[in-house]
């Protein structure tokens, strides 16, 4: 097995050690968070109910996913490769899946304890500063854990497998992405079903506050914030970290040999140092907006990342491209590799900052687009929905344009070399992820502050001034959640683009292993299957199918929330009708029934999107060939970035428009305008917290599946005697599995609709 040079081995070992150090920093921050006061017994009782619901859900979800992971682990042994690589790839898959699940569980576990402490801090003289610090450092624990486990896993594999590590790390990235997608979908369905049900019945029908303890869905809503936003987003960003690193290592080896393999590890290791800087320096000053402090911390960490990456490039990389030797031909590129690579890192960091600004503009409570959406509440719910959709469409164009500009900038840096530009895109993604520790902290800030406000409202033991502090923190959290979704989308696009290059690398290596392209010259059908030309009708079919898969996946996710939310609405209505003492405080709502419904429905809906993501590229690849599969990936990336930004930003605008109304604008709480804003928000809930975020791991899962199966497709179709029977058989089985899952989901929807109709008719008769 080819090994790295001594210098490179020392660097990789240092990266792994830095991963352990990051985990140690996370442990220290965790101790600091848990040392804060827990508040009154009443507040602790409410927090305990949220903790129990979140833990029970995630335990059931992870038991369900363990079986799926075991099946995939076995299937990975069927892929081509020597025995050592096959075993390593399968074990790395389990490692990536386990790390992703662990990060998600850690994010949930700490968030459901930090929320109580933020609520308890609100009545202190320095409540705003302390509450913001607790919420942000809670996210810092998760962020440092993401960095630590990512560096530890990747560094260990590179030490063990040397120059062959990228093939093994494909499994690591696949495991992380697959688990993250499941946690995103399941947690997203849970949280938005509870949120929509709580808002529609509580706010609109009963006219009570969002977190009123008389609403049976309040506990489930707060549980959902943690299993969806904390666990789901933490797993999502970990898999982005892992997948971007995997793609960078694959392309780095192809473009720049050993130096290209090691340097992405160095850049992501710098992220560990940057994360500590960002988390510790983000402090809210007295009288200062929490959002301003978070932006300042992000800017400081981003600047430190650019400077340190540039230093690392000049220390480690050679001064001329002629001194690097990868497996792919990068042409006669001129210039200094150190400057080029450092500039690519800078582009990634600047991209994160620009997307932060764009997303903040389109979703912030003080900016024109969101205030426009709030103003449309004066003419009813329909105009609220239409204006939010318009904001989402417009923001998607600008965000996609900025990402495209960044990719063009990297292409120019590479002097037009395709292979080098693909590697630099991956490096730009690594540069963006130098800020991942701060990004995770920003995201976790949202659900922790949201839960804190809910605990305060349900307990009734926080003063009016403390409640105002928590409301401000919640508004900041709404914006930070929207911002981190935008950055996560950018990361996903860069990672998917880099994986697209990794796919081409896998096809190229497979053809080389066959010793030539004999079949391509003699079989026009096979030639059509192998061509990447977009002018080829069969490749264009792949583009269409890839874009269509994104739309189908999004529709399935939104529809799953619709069904689950319908069940919650009917249950909460039943409790208000059959238990009249709830409104007077004489009876306690049956919170557990709502949590059980959310758990059951979210876990039941997990399989369909997962099977679609895993088997759609298999059906296209084996059925149509590697060229159409490349088109499929391109279509999914293009449609995915636009759809994800549209869903995330329209939902964010609706959410903060509701906050503007609740702060007293346009009639305030209880007005018809407020009811219209709540309806807009409930439309946006599955957009921004279920379907939109789940697209990120979706496109990476499909790209990784394509990378894994590419050698097998080439072997079956490009040899002198292609095995079309087996190839078509595999495609038909994959299509049947994916299609069968979708049909089963439609049948389940029909049964649910009939059951809900009967229940509604019975209630009407009563």
N, C-alpha and C positions, 0 to 999 in steps of 0.2 A: 504494500500500500504506500503510495507516494507521501512523503512527509514534508513538513514545512522546514524552512531554515531555522537556525538557532534563534536569531533575532525575532522572527515572527512567532515562534513558539513561546518565547518569553512574553511578548506583547499579549498573545492570546491568553496565557496563564494569568497575566495581570488583569485582563478583562474579566475573567471568571472570578478572581479574588474581589474585584471591584463590585461584581454582582452580589457577593456575600456581604460586602461592606454596606451596600445599599439596603439589603434586608435588615442589617443591624440598625441603620438609621431609622428605617420604618418601625422597628421595635421600640426605639427610644421615643419617637413621635407618638406612637400608640399609647405608651405609658403616660405621656403628658396629657393626652386627651382624656384618658380614663381617670386621671387624678382630679379632674374638675368636679365640683359638687353636682349631685344628682337631683336636687329639688325636693319638693314635698312628696309625701307618700301617695297622694292622689295622682300626681304627675308620673311617679314611678309605676303605678298600676297601669296607667294608659300605655306607657312606653313598653311595659312587659308584655301587654297584649299584642303590640306591634311586633316585638321581638319574636314571640312565639309563632305568630302567623307567618312571618318572613322565613324563619328557620324551618318550619314545617314544610312550606312550599318548596324551598330550595332543596331540602333533603329528598323530597319525593321526585323533584325534577331530575336531580343528579342520579338517583337510582334508575330512573327511566333511561337516561342518556348513557349510563354505564353499559347497558346491553347493546345499544347501538354502536358504541365505541368498540366493544369486543368484536362485533361482526366486521366492522371496517378494518380492525387490526388483523383479522384473519384474511380478509380479501386482499390486503396490501402485499401479502406473500405471493400472490398470483402474478404480480407485475414483473416485467423483465428486470434483469440486473443480477450481479453476482450475489452469492449467498450472504456475504458479510453486509453488503449494502441493503439487501432486502430485509434482513433481520434488524439492522440498525434503523432503517426507515420506519418499520412497524413499531419498534420500541419508542422511537422518537415521536411517532404519532400519539402514542399513549402519554408520553411525557408532555407534549404540547397541550393535549386535551386536559390532562390533570392540572397543569399550571393555569390554564384558562379558567377551569372550574374553581380552582383554589383562589385565584384573584377575584372572581365574581363573588364567591362566598365571603372572602375577607371584606370586600367592599360593603356587602350587606351587613355583616356581623358588627362592624365598627360603626356604621352609619346609624343603626337602630339603637346604639348606645350614646352616640354623640348628639343625636337630636334632643334627647332629654337634657343634656348638659347645656346646650345652646338655649333651650327654653328657660332653664334655671338661671342662666346668666343675664337674662333680659332685664331684670329688675335691679341689677347692680348699677352703681353710678357710671361705670365704664362699660355698660352692657353691650353697646354696639361694637366696641373694639374687641371685647372678650368673645362675644358670640361669633363674630366674623373669624377671629383667630381659631377658635375651636373647630368651626365648620371647615375652614381652609386646611387646617392641619390634619383633619380627618381624611380629606382627600389626599393630602401629602403622604400619609401612610400607604394608601393604595397606590399612589403614583410611584413611590420609591419601591414598592413591591413589584410593580409592573417592570420597572427598569431592572431590578435585581434578578428576578426570575428569568427575564429575557436574556440578560447577559450571561447568567449562570448556565442556562440551557444551551445557548448557541456556543459559548466558549468551551463548554465541556465536549460538545460534539466535534468541534473543530480540532481540539486537542486529540481526540480519539481517532478521528478519520482523516486528518490532514487535508490534502488537496481534494479528496473525495467527499468532504463534509457536505457540500451543497446538495448532493443527491440524498443524503440522509436527512438533512434539514428540511427537505420537501415534506417529509412526514411530520416534522415538528410544526411547521406552519399550517399544514392541513388539519392537524388535530386541534390547534388553537383556533383556527377559523371556523371549523365545524361546530365546536362547542360554543363559541361566541355567537354564532348565528342562532343556534337553538336557544341560548339564554336570552338573546335579544328578542326573538319571536315570542317565547313563552312568557318572559317577564313583561314584555310590551302588551301582550293580550291581557294578562292579569291586571296590570296597573291601569290600563285605559278602560277596561270593562268596569272596574270599580269606580274610577273617576267619572266616567260618563253617567253611570247609574246614580252616583251620589249627587252630581250636579243637576241632572234633569228632574229628579224627584225632590231633592232637598231644596235647591235654590229656586227652581222654576215653579214647581207644583206646590210646595209647602211654604216657600218664602222664608226659609231658615238659613243661617250662615253655612259656609262651605264645610267647616269642621265641627258643626253642632253635634254634640254627643247623642242627640235624639235620632240622628240619621244612622240607620243600621249599616250603611256602606262606608262610614268614616274610617273605621279600623282597617278595612280591606283597602281603602284608598291610600292610607299611609303605609300599609304593608307593600302595596304595589309600587310606591315611589322607590322603595329600597330594592325590591327584586327586579324592577325594570330599569330605573335610572342608575342606581349604584352598582348592582351586580351585573346588569346587562352592559352598561357603558364601560365598566372596568374590564370585563372580558373582551369587549369590542376593541378597546384601545390596546390591550395586551396582544390580541391577535394581529392588529395593525403593526405593532412593533415587531412581532415575530415574523410576519409575512414579508414586510418591507426588508427586514434584515436578510431573510432567506433569498429573496429576489436579488438583493444587492450582492450577496456572496456568489450566487450562480453567475450573474453577469460580470461581476468583478473578475472572477477566474477566467471567463471567456475573453474579456477585453484587455486585462492588465496582469493576468497571471497571479502569482502569489501576493504581490502588493495589493492587487485589486480584491483579493479574497480577504485580506486582513484589515484593510483600511475601513470598511464599513463597521467592523467591530469597534475600531478606535472611535469613530464618530459617535456611535450609540453609547459607548462607555463615557464619552464626554457628557452625554445627557444625564448620567448619574450625578456628576458634579454640578451641572446646571440645575438639576432638580432640587438639590439641597439649597443652592443659592436662592432659587425662586421661592421655595416654601418658607425658608427662614426669614427672608427679607420682605415678604408680603405681610405688612402690618397696617391696620387701619388706624390712622391718626384721629385724634379727637375732632369731631365735627366733619370728618371727611367721608365721602361716599365709599362704600365698600368696593364698588365697581372700579373706582379710580385706583384704589390700592392694588386690586388684582391686576389691572392693566399695567401698573408700574412694575409689579413683580414679574409679569410675563415679559415686559420689555427688557428688564435687567437680565433675566435668564436667557432670552433670545440673543441679546448682544454678547453675553459671555460665551454662548455656544458657538457663534460665528468666529469670535477671536480664537478660542481654544482649538476649533477645528482647523483654522488656517495655520496655526502653529504646528499642529500635529501633521498636517500635509507637508509642510516644509521640512519637518524633522524626518519623516519616514519615507516619503515618496522620492523617486529619482527626479532629476531635472530635465529629462528628455524622454519623449515617448519611445524612442528607439531602444531605451533601456528596460522596457517592459515587454513581456512575451506571454500573451494569452493564447487561448486555443482558437479564437476567432480573428479574422483579418480586420483590423481597424483602419487599414489604408495608410496613406502617407500623411498622417496627422502631424502638424507642427505645433510648436508652443511648449509651454512649461506645464507638465502634468500637475504640479503642485498648485499653480495658479488656477488651472481649469477646475480641479476637484474642489478647491476652497471656494471658488465662485459658485459651483453647483450647490454646495452646502448653504451658502448665503442665499441663493435663490429659494431654497426650501424654507428657510427661516423667514425670509421676507414674505413668501407666499402665505405662511401661517398668519403673519401680522396683517396682511391685506385682507384675507378672508375674515379674520377677527373683526376688522373694521366694517366690511360689507355686511356681515351677519348682524353685528351690533346696530348698524344703521337701519336695516330692514325689520328688526325685531325689538329694538329698544323702546322703552316707554316714553322717551322724550323726543324721538325722531319723527319726521313727517309721515313715513309710510304707516307706522302703527297708529299714530294719532288720527290719520285719515280713516283707517279701519274703525277706530273708536267712534269717529264722527258719523259714520254710516249707520250706526245703531239707531239714529233718529228716524230712519225710514224702514226699520224692520230687519228681521233675521236674514232675509234673502240678500239684501244689499251688503250685509256684513260678510256673508259667505262669499259673494262675488268679489268684494274688494280684497278679501284675504287671498283668494285664488289669484287675483291679479298681482298682488305683492309677491306671492310665491313664484309665479311664472317669470316676473321681471328679475327677481333676485337670482333665479337659476341661470339666466342668461349671463349676468355679470360675473357670477361666481365661476361658471364654466369658462367664460372668456379669460378670466385671470389665470385659471389653471392651464388653459391652452397656451396663454402667453408665456407662462413659466416653462412649459415643455418646449416651446419654440426657442426660448432663451437658452435652454440647455442644449438643444440641437445645434444652435450657432456656436456655443462653446466647444462642441465636439467637432467643429469644422465639417459638418455634414456626414460624419461617420455614423452609420446606423448603430453598430454595436457599441461604440463608445458613448453615443448619446443615450442609449438604453441604460447603460451602467450609470451615467451621470444623473439620469432621472431617478434611479434607485438611490443614489447618493443624496440627491435633493430631498427624497423622502426621508432618508436617515437624518438629514439636517433638520427637517421639520419636526422629526420625532426627538430631537435633542431637548425639546420643550415638553415632552410627553408627561413628565412628572407634574409640571405646573398645569398642563391641560387636564389631567385626571383630577387634580385638586380643584380646579375651576368647576368641573362637572359635578363632583360630589358635593360641592358647596350648595348646589341647588336643592336636591332632595333633602339634605340635612336641615337646611333652613326652612324648607316647606314643612317637613315633619315637626320641627320645633314650634312653628306657628300653630299647627294642628293640635299638638299636645297642650299648648298654652290655652287655646280656645276651648278644648274639651274639658280641661281641668277647671277653668275659671279662676285660676289662682295667680294670674299675672296681671299687674297693674295696667292702666291705660297707656302709660308711657312705655312700659315694657312691650305691650302688644304692638305699639307703633314701631318700635325698634325691630321686632320680628317681621312686621309687614315690609319694612324697608329691606331687610335681609332677604326675604322671600322674593321681592321684586328683582334684587340683584341676582339672586339664584336663577330666576327665569331667564335672564339675559345670558348669564354664564353657561347655562345648559344649552341654549340656542347656539352660542358661539362655538362651544366645543363640538356640537354636532356638525357645524360647518367645517371645522378643522379636521374632524374625523372623516368627513366626506372627501376632503382634499387628499388626506393621507391614503384613503382607499383608492382614489383614482391614480395617484402616483404609484402605489403598490401594484395595482392591477396592470398599469402600463408596463411597469418593470417585469411583472410576471408574464405579460404578453411576449416580452423579449425572451424570458426564460423558456417559454413554450417554443419559440423559434429555435432556441439553442438545443432543446430536447429533440426536436425534429431533425435538426442538422446532425447531431451526434448519432441519432438512430440511422440516418442514411449513410453516414460514414462507416458505421459498424457493419452495414450490409455490403460494403465494398463497392458501391456505385449505384447508379439509378437505371439499371437495365430495363426494368419494367416501364419506366417513364417514357423511354424512347419508342417502345413497341406497342403500348396500350393507351389509346386516346382517353378512355374512360378513367384509367388510373391517373393519367396526366392531369385531367380536370379535377380529380380528387385532391391532387397534391399542389395545385397552383394557388398562390396567395393573391392573385390579381383580382381587384374588386370588379373589374369589367366582366369577369366570368360569372354567368348567371347563377351557377351553383354556389359560388362564394357569396354572392349577394343574398341568396336564400339564407345562408348562415347568419349574415348580418341581421336580416329581418327576424329570424328565430331568436337570436340573442336579445334583441330589443323587446320582442314579445314576451320572453321569459321574465324580464324585469316587470313588465306590466302585469302579467299573471300573478307573479309572486306578491306584488303590492296589493293586488285585488284580493288575494286569498287572506293576507294579513288584516286588511281593513274589514273584510267580511267576517273574519273570526271575532274581531272586537265587537262588531255589530251584533252578532248572535249572543256573545257572552254578556254584553251590556244590556241587551233586551231581557235576559234572564234576571239580571240584577235589578233593573227597573221594576219588573213584576214582583220580585221578592220584597223590595223596600216598600212598594205600594201596599203589598199584603200586610206587612207588619204595621204600617200606619193605620190600615183599615181595621185589622183584627185586634190590635193592641192599642186602644185609644189612650191608655195611660202613658204611652211614650211621650206624647206632646206635653203632658203636664208634669213629667218627671216621675210619675208613680210607677212606671214599668221600665225595665231595662231592655233596649233593643237586642235582638239575637244577632250579635255581630258575627259569631262563628259561622252561621249559615251562609252569610254572604262571602266570607273568606273561603268556605268550602266550595261554593259555586264557582268562584274565580279560579281556584286551584284546579278543579275538575275540568272546566272548559279550556283553560290555557294548556294543560298537559295533553288534553285530547287533540288539540289542534297542532301540536308540535310536528307530527310526522309528515304532513303534506308538504309544507315548504322545504323541509329538509330533504325529502326524497326528490322533489323537483330540482333543487340545486345540485344534488349529487348525480342524478341520472340523466338530466337533460343534455349536458355536454357529452356524456357517454353515448347517448342515442345519436346525436348529431355527428360526433367524431367517427364512430364506427360505421354509421349509416352513410355519411356523405364524404368523409375524408378529412385530412388534416387542413386543407385549404378552407373548406367551409367551416371547420371548427375554429380556425383563426378568425373568420368573419363573424362567427357566433360570439366569440370573446369581444371583438371590437364593437359589435352591436350592443352587447350587455354593458360595456364600459360607457359608451356614449349615452345610451338611454338611462343607465344607472345614475350617472352624475347629475343629469338634469332632473330626473325623478326624485332623487334623494334630497337635493337642495330645495326643489319645489315643495315637497312634503314637509321638510323640516322648517323652512322659513314661513310658509303660510300658517302652519300650526303655531309657530312662535309669535307671529303677529297677532293671531286671534287671541292667544293666551294673554299677552300683555295689553291688548285692547280691552279685555275684560278687567284687568287690573286698573287701567285708567278710569273706567266707569266706576269701579268699586272704591276708588279714591275720591269720588265725588263729582266727576265730570259727567255732563250730559244726563243729569237726573240721578245719578248715584245708585246705590244698592236699592233693590226692591222696585225700581222703575221699569217700564216697558223696554227702555234702552238696555237696562241690565239684563233682562231676560233674553233679548236679541244677542247680546254679547256672550252670554252663557251658551247659547245654541251654537254660535260660531266657534267658541272654545271647544265644545264637545265634538264638533266636526273635526277640529284640528288635532284633538288628542290622539287618535290612532294614526293621523298623518305624521306628527312629529315624534311620537314616542314608540310607535310600533313598526309601521311599514317603512318609513324613511330611514331610521337607523339600521334596520335589518338589511337594507340593500347593500350597506358597506361590506359586511362579511359575505353576503350572497355573491357579489362579483368576484371576490377573492377565492371563495370556495370553488366556484366554477373554473376560474383560471388555474387553481392548483390541481383540480381533477384533470384538466386538460394537459397540464405539464406531466402528471403521473401516467396518463394513458397514451401520450403521444408515441413513445417507442413501440407499444403494442400495435397501434394503428398502422404505423409505418411498416412494421414486420408483416402484418397481414395483407397490406395492399400494395407495397412498392417492390416486393420481391419479384423475381422472374416468374414464379408460380404462386400468385396471390391466393389466399384462402378466403374467397368472397363468401362462402357459405357460413363459416364461423363468424366472420365479421358482421354479416347481416343478421345472423342469429342473436349476437350480443346486442346489436342496435335495437332489434325488436323487443327483446326482453327488457332493456333499459327503458324504452318508450312505453312499454306496457306498465312498468312499475310507476313511472312518473305520471302517466295518464291515469292509471288506476287510482293513485293517491288523490288526484284532482277530482275524479268522479266520485270517490268515496266522500270527499269533502262536500261536494254539491248535494249528494244524497243526505248527508248529515244535516246540511243547512235546510233542506226541504222538511225533514222530520222535525227539526227545531221550530221552523216557521209554523207548522201545523200545531205543534204542542203549545206554542205561545198564543196562537189564534184561539185555540180552545180555552186556554186559561183566561185570556182577555174577555172572551164571550161570557164565561162563567162569572167573572168579576162584574161585568156589566149587568148581568141578571140580578146579582146580589145587590 
